[in-house]
Amino acid sequence: MNNELLRKLPKIDELLKEKEVQNAIDYNPRVLVVEALRESIDMFRKEILSDKIQSLEKNQVLNYALNLLSKKNRANLRKVINATGTVIHTNLGRSLLGEKAIENVVTVAGSYNNLEYDIDSGKRGSRYSHIEDLIKKITGAEAAMVVNNNAAAIMLVLDTLSKDKEAIVSRGQLVEIGGSFRVPEVMKFSGAKLVEVGTTNRTHVYDYENNITDSTGVLMKIHTSNFKIYGFTEEVSLEELVSLGNKKNIPVVEDIGSGVLIDFSKYGFTYEPTVQESIKKGVDVVTFSGDKMLGGPQAGIIAGKKKYIDLMKKNQLTRALRIDKMTLAALEGTFRYYLDEAEAIKNIPSLNMILCSKEDVKKKCVKLKKKLQNKIHWLELTIDSDYSMVGGGSMPTEKIPTYVIKVKSDKLSPQEMEKELRMGEVSIICRIFNNELILDGRTLFEKDFDTIVQCFSNIKLV
Ligand SMILES: *Cc1c(COP(=O)(O)O)cnc(C)c1O
């Protein structure tokens, strides 16, 4: 420990008189400036106490504080660059919005709007009216509404149709999604009694039928979107369930999870059931997420028979689960693209990235590699083929052929490089595989290439 250095440690009051600090106070909240100064002093005190430094200048403390200050001024929720290749990355905010959706959000966020005002009649309107016709047109459903997310949608559906009654579900479909959503637990919250039928690998239509009683509220089908089981398996098809439901006069509810609205098998992907198909097969109510394969904002969409949707609109729970004007604006913009499939694919970033050809991804990689090579001379870069994932618990077995840039350096290990890129001014989130740092071109945007180069050049080599 060095007493002399400790005495040299500046006091806050002293630093506050410095010109740079006065200047900083003019442009930043004073409370953050003081906090940064205090943290900087504390940091240097610790360094002295543990004999980590042998000299100290006031400027060091000042510069460290100003650096802290610039970090404190950044938004906590902020942009990152997704180099993982996982398109619908739940940790990174799932889907990005298309331009129309963003425009709509910006407009309604900063202006009064007709959220609950019917312009034609000059009377109070419904917030759901702005979106219901669009969803009906696109999915073929009789009626629709939207809530906060798909978990909320399922809660509302069960609360409305199966409160204090039994909801019959196959054991093979009791899924957990991302830790925070477990079908059995959501059902418990709703007050529906879960009746599990069949086995993990096989459930037959008679398993449902034999368990129907006077207190059965719904027959439920859940799309096992984030895992697949193979081998000796059997699932009851939606058609069979619908025909049983019709026979017994019990509504059939399907949680389709991701909410696919275009047939991906046309584009070489394994077949994923679409919302339109469920409606066509006669499902009474189907629910899906807004921010997975649909490519919109966080929301839960409920579509189906009008008599059931009407009951949900009247349920008091709807008030607690209702979505905000910004979400509605984004959802409308997203759904409008779906009026023309080609437009949807072109303009909805999640769809666009999933369907981007391997060759187009390669072109992006080549461009970025060139930019990096021109500026950052300590990197060793190679382009290689690899696989991207859809993510968001959607299409779990789908490996999308892609191209990646593999980054090596004799200056930094892949782990050190990953950390530097993550902790930089703009975070780049990458993956490490086989001790190599990997940037997947699929989830990168050309507009970010200069930023990416800047992030690499900000790395200080020791
Ligand atoms: C993702 C998912 C949910 C949860 O949806 P959120 O919109 O995240 O609430 C529910 N069920 C299935 C099958 C899912 O894939």
PDBQT file of the ligand as one rigid body, heavy atoms in Angstrom, charges set to zero:
ROOT
HETATM    1  C1  LIG A 501     -42.930 -18.818 -28.347  1.00  0.00    +0.000 C 
HETATM    2  C2  LIG A 501     -44.073 -19.646 -28.005  1.00  0.00    +0.000 A 
HETATM    3  C3  LIG A 501     -44.970 -19.233 -27.003  1.00  0.00    +0.000 A 
HETATM    4  C4  LIG A 501     -44.772 -17.958 -26.239  1.00  0.00    +0.000 C 
HETATM    5  O1  LIG A 501     -44.965 -16.861 -27.062  1.00  0.00    +0.000 OA
HETATM    6  P1  LIG A 501     -44.588 -15.385 -26.572  1.00  0.00    +0.000 P 
HETATM    7  O2  LIG A 501     -45.073 -14.512 -27.661  1.00  0.00    +0.000 OA
HETATM    8  O3  LIG A 501     -43.122 -15.371 -26.381  1.00  0.00    +0.000 OA
HETATM    9  O4  LIG A 501     -45.326 -15.159 -25.288  1.00  0.00    +0.000 OA
HETATM   10  C5  LIG A 501     -46.029 -20.054 -26.718  1.00  0.00    +0.000 A 
HETATM   11  N1  LIG A 501     -46.218 -21.223 -27.371  1.00  0.00    +0.000 NA
HETATM   12  C6  LIG A 501     -45.385 -21.637 -28.348  1.00  0.00    +0.000 A 
HETATM   13  C7  LIG A 501     -45.645 -22.959 -29.021  1.00  0.00    +0.000 C 
HETATM   14  C8  LIG A 501     -44.288 -20.871 -28.705  1.00  0.00    +0.000 A 
HETATM   15  O5  LIG A 501     -43.455 -21.288 -29.662  1.00  0.00    +0.000 OA
ENDROOT
TORSDOF 0
